[in-house]
Amino acid sequence: MGPTRLAAVLFDLDGVIVNTFAYWLTVMNRAAVHYRAPAISAEDLRRTWGQSLQEDIRDSFPGHEAAELEEFYRNEIPELVELLKVAPKAAAVLATLHRGGLATGLVTNASGFFARTVVEHGRLSFDVLVTAEDVGRPKPAPVCVQLACGRLSVRPSRALFVGDSPFDQKAAVAAGAHFAGIGDQVHTGLKLISLTDLLHMEAE
């Protein structure tokens, strides 16, 4: 499978398009102080990486509402935006895919506000964005991948989803899309070292 066989490439946000680990570790510990919850270690964050806001509340902020935590996170973004490290050449890769006739989409469990902040910060361009507000069930449910494909008028079998977690891989497989993993949390299937590998994939 290579780009010539595809009609669309979909991307997860955290850990793929942008390195947000330092951001989330900082903002979640600020929330822990604010809500008098236990501190969150780097290992805690790695263990739950890629899960939804509701699952973060369950694990770290029980008894609080999604809306109040989302508002807290939103208020912290301006001060912490420099911790959002966009992947090298992400914008160039997206532009090259577009020039090659491939549609692109961002598919994330993050909020729309956060996703749009990252896209603006990184000067990135996607044909569609699917965020937490768009679906009732976050990844690993396949709904977000299916919705992105639907908005692009592309069959899932002609889409490649690039992700960095088992949640992403399960969502892609369940949706009927191809999957490519990046980072050390995905151990099976097609692996990418960096986003630029997408430009050198050979057709089978």
CORKA-V655906 format. One line per field, one symbol per residue. ss: DSSP state (A for helix, B for strand, O for the rest). burial: b if it has 16 or more other C-alpha atoms within 10 Angstrom, else e. A space follows every 10 residues. Layout:
ss: ???
burial: ???
//
This chain:
ss: OOAAAOOBBB BOOBOOOBBO AAAAAAAAAA AAAAOOOOOO OAAAAAAOOO OOAAAAAAAA OOOOOAAAAA AAAAAAAAAA AAAOBBOOOA AAAAAAAAAO OOBBBBBOOO OAAAAAAAAA AAOOOOOBBB OAAAOOOOOO OOAAAAAAAA AAOOOAAABB BBBOOAAAAA AAAAAOOBBB BBOOOOOOOB BBOOAAAAAA OOOO
burial: eebeebbbbb bbbbbbbbbb bebbbbbbbb bbeeeeeeeb eeeebeeebb bbbbebeeeb beeeeeeebe ebbeeebeee eebbbbeeeb bebbbebbee ebbbbbbbbb bbebbebbbe ebebbbebbb bbebeeebbb bbbbbbbbbe ebebbbbbbb bbbbbbbbbb bbbbbbbbbb bbeeebeeee bbeebbebee eeee
//
